Amino acid sequence: MHTYIICSLRDVLPPVSRVVASWGFEATATFFELAASLAASHDATVRFSRPPGGPAGGCGLQANSRREIITIQAGQCGNSIGSQFWQQLCLEHGISQDGNLEDFATEGGDRKDVFYYQSDDTRYIPRAILIDLEPRVINGIQTGPYKNIYNPENFYVGKNGMGAANNWGDGYQSGEAVCEDIMEMIDREADGSDSLEGFMMLHSIAGGTGSGLGSFLLERLNDRFPKKIVQTYSVFPDTTNSGDVVVHPYNSILSMRRLTQNADSVVVLDNGALSHIAADRLHVQEPSFGQTNQLVATVMSASTTTLRYPGYMHNDLVSILASLIPTPRCHFLMTAYTPFTGDQVEQAKTVRKTTVLDVMRRLLQPKNRMVSTVPGKKSCYISILNVIQGEVDPTDVHKSLLRIRERRLATFIPWGPASIQVALTKRSPYIPMSHRVSGLMLANHTSIATLFKRIVKQYDGMRKRNAFMEGYKKTAPFAENLDEFDEAREVVADLIAEYEAAEDADYLSPDNGEKATSAETDRRMMG
């Protein structure tokens, strides 16, 4: 039996009887209206929880407190994406290039303080740390049109400016040298937060700084802030083409160990898929990094709308991740977004029909996913959260979910609820949109293991011959031996096995659990 859950209580009140029926427990519209009224009057959140192994039920109120997020941008890719992300957020919240609120930005209802703080002169400053071991990209940000919005104390550029030479070992050992300076920046931002929820790291895993220094920072964040959420937006290399970084299989394997053990959630963005989507939408043969980075910034903006324009559900990071990640190891998420139009990406194709059903159907199409996967016969969704923006009638959402179920457009795991969760959010009143409805899908899907398999296969081919290994042996992590490589490969192999096991109905059975890798090997556990 499929169970489809609509998350925003305020938005499901009109078709409440049908929604209650799909949840499988008895309640009345009066109960929902009372809960919604109480929540609205006390600035609180209504949460419905499903006890393990039992039917949906239970209602709780949670204070709608401010939960700040600190963004850490590491390496050229991380800073390029971050720069476009902050430009997008400034436009959406009516913040000028110097951090002041625009005169026209008079509408309330948004929470700027999740990602910004106000300085003594009332300017909005991003809660962001910008780190790179070579100066080019950060110099561009410091001289660009948005140079004045950043805290100048939150830039770190390597003193020799040489970068990490596309070598994970170089980036990691640089972390040891710069740790004190960077952690001081992070501590200062954390101390300036009233209720810090966690960190978002933006980086690539193919090169040297984003992969090596990024890995080092993930470990240090675990040590310093063990109870805070760590989410990454990680750009993976194009595994179907050779690419510019010949050693990317080494860097990727080493980074994936930390993403598995030291992050709570990883949003995977595959350069190959990004390039295909950009080429299709922009009518260009070889999209630039700037164009693909804009796609990533658009996804990041959409994935944080429920935090910045909060409703009754998914208004903090932990509630989003709890709905998507039922077991802690399977925390690698894929995304899809539609429509990419001129509002987000210049010169993009237009999609004429943007009904709720059309948007939700497009989100499920593999060609719109920003990860290149090869689904097998048993591949299935573990969870889906659709963030729908625009003027949407909740009954249209309900009808769309029924249509998707009838047509069996999404196959779910056999051991848990088949839940397409929907969050309806408002869009920025300051950016004119050419389409009535837009949507983002955050999904946990077992086919992501096929991406990891390609990385392992490429790694094995190089490791068998110890190709290009001398550069790594000169760095501290590999000075004595190469055990770090073998240990990282084992972690990734276990991760692949975990996703494959999740496709079976007995995934949660005691016998199957004994075969799985012990969760004790992971540094971070979902509380």
Rosetta blueprint (number, residue, H / E / L):
1 M L
2 H L
3 T L
4 Y L
5 I L
6 I E
7 C L
8 S L
9 L H
10 R H
11 D H
12 V H
13 L L
14 P L
15 P L
16 V H
17 S H
18 R H
19 V H
20 V H
21 A H
22 S H
23 W H
24 G L
25 F L
26 E L
27 A L
28 T L
29 A H
30 T H
31 F H
32 F H
33 E H
34 L H
35 A H
36 A H
37 S H
38 L H
39 A H
40 A H
41 S H
42 H L
43 D L
44 A E
45 T E
46 V E
47 R E
48 F E
49 S E
50 R L
51 P L
52 P L
53 G L
54 G L
55 P L
56 A L
57 G E
58 G E
59 C E
60 G E
61 L E
62 Q E
63 A E
64 N L
65 S L
66 R L
67 R L
68 E E
69 I E
70 I E
71 T E
72 I E
73 Q E
74 A E
75 G H
76 Q H
77 C H
78 G H
79 N H
80 S H
81 I H
82 G H
83 S H
84 Q H
85 F H
86 W H
87 Q H
88 Q H
89 L H
90 C H
91 L H
92 E H
93 H H
94 G L
95 I E
96 S L
97 Q L
98 D L
99 G L
100 N L
101 L E
102 E L
103 D L
104 F L
105 A L
106 T L
107 E L
108 G L
109 G L
110 D L
111 R L
112 K H
113 D H
114 V H
115 F L
116 Y E
117 Y E
118 Q E
119 S L
120 D L
121 D L
122 T L
123 R L
124 Y E
125 I E
126 P E
127 R L
128 A E
129 I E
130 L E
131 I E
132 D E
133 L L
134 E L
135 P L
136 R H
137 V H
138 I H
139 N H
140 G H
141 I H
142 Q H
143 T L
144 G L
145 P L
146 Y L
147 K H
148 N H
149 I H
150 Y L
151 N L
152 P H
153 E H
154 N H
155 F E
156 Y E
157 V E
158 G L
159 K L
160 N L
161 G L
162 M L
163 G L
164 A L
165 A L
166 N L
167 N L
168 W H
169 G H
170 D H
171 G H
172 Y H
173 Q H
174 S H
175 G H
176 E H
177 A H
178 V H
179 C H
180 E H
181 D H
182 I H
183 M H
184 E H
185 M H
186 I H
187 D H
188 R H
189 E H
190 A H
191 D H
192 G L
193 S L
194 D L
195 S L
196 L E
197 E E
198 G E
199 F E
200 M E
201 M E
202 L E
203 H E
204 S E
205 I L
206 A L
207 G L
208 G L
209 T H
210 G H
211 S H
212 G H
213 L H
214 G H
215 S H
216 F H
217 L H
218 L H
219 E H
220 R H
221 L H
222 N H
223 D H
224 R H
225 F L
226 P L
227 K L
228 K L
229 I E
230 V E
231 Q E
232 T E
233 Y E
234 S E
235 V E
236 F E
237 P L
238 D L
239 T L
240 T L
241 N L
242 S L
243 G L
244 D L
245 V L
246 V L
247 V L
248 H H
249 P H
250 Y H
251 N H
252 S H
253 I H
254 L H
255 S H
256 M H
257 R H
258 R H
259 L H
260 T H
261 Q H
262 N H
263 A L
264 D L
265 S E
266 V E
267 V E
268 V E
269 L E
270 D E
271 N H
272 G H
273 A H
274 L H
275 S H
276 H H
277 I H
278 A H
279 A H
280 D H
281 R H
282 L H
283 H L
284 V L
285 Q L
286 E L
287 P L
288 S L
289 F H
290 G H
291 Q H
292 T H
293 N H
294 Q H
295 L H
296 V H
297 A H
298 T H
299 V H
300 M H
301 S H
302 A H
303 S H
304 T L
305 T H
306 T H
307 L H
308 R H
309 Y L
310 P L
311 G L
312 Y L
313 M L
314 H L
315 N L
316 D L
317 L H
318 V H
319 S H
320 I H
321 L H
322 A H
323 S H
324 L H
325 I L
326 P L
327 T L
328 P L
329 R L
330 C L
331 H L
332 F E
333 L E
334 M E
335 T E
336 A E
337 Y E
338 T E
339 P L
340 F L
341 T L
342 G L
343 D L
344 Q L
345 V L
346 E L
347 Q L
348 A L
349 K L
350 T L
351 V L
352 R L
353 K L
354 T L
355 T L
356 V H
357 L H
358 D H
359 V H
360 M H
361 R H
362 R H
363 L H
364 L L
365 Q L
366 P H
367 K H
368 N H
369 R E
370 M L
371 V L
372 S L
373 T L
374 V L
375 P L
376 G L
377 K L
378 K L
379 S L
380 C L
381 Y E
382 I E
383 S E
384 I E
385 L E
386 N E
387 V E
388 I E
389 Q E
390 G E
391 E L
392 V L
393 D L
394 P H
395 T H
396 D H
397 V H
398 H H
399 K H
400 S H
401 L H
402 L H
403 R H
404 I H
405 R H
406 E H
407 R L
408 R L
409 L L
410 A L
411 T L
412 F E
413 I L
414 P L
415 W L
416 G L
417 P L
418 A L
419 S L
420 I E
421 Q E
422 V E
423 A E
424 L E
425 T E
426 K L
427 R L
428 S L
429 P L
430 Y L
431 I L
432 P L
433 M L
434 S L
435 H L
436 R L
437 V E
438 S E
439 G E
440 L E
441 M E
442 L E
443 A E
444 N E
445 H E
446 T L
447 S L
448 I H
449 A H
450 T H
451 L H
452 F H
453 K H
454 R H
455 I H
456 V H
457 K H
458 Q H
459 Y H
460 D H
461 G H
462 M H
463 R H
464 K H
465 R L
466 N L
467 A L
468 F L
469 M L
470 E H
471 G H
472 Y H
473 K H
474 K L
475 T L
476 A H
477 P H
478 F H
479 A L
480 E L
481 N L
482 L L
483 D H
484 E H
485 F H
486 D H
487 E H
488 A H
489 R H
490 E H
491 V H
492 V H
493 A H
494 D H
495 L H
496 I H
497 A H
498 E H
499 Y H
500 E H
501 A H
502 A L
503 E L
504 D L
505 A L
506 D L
507 Y L
508 L L
509 S L
510 P H
511 D H
512 N H
513 G H
514 E H
515 K H
516 A L
517 T L
518 S L
519 A H
520 E H
521 T H
522 D L
523 R L
524 R L
525 M L
526 M L
527 G L
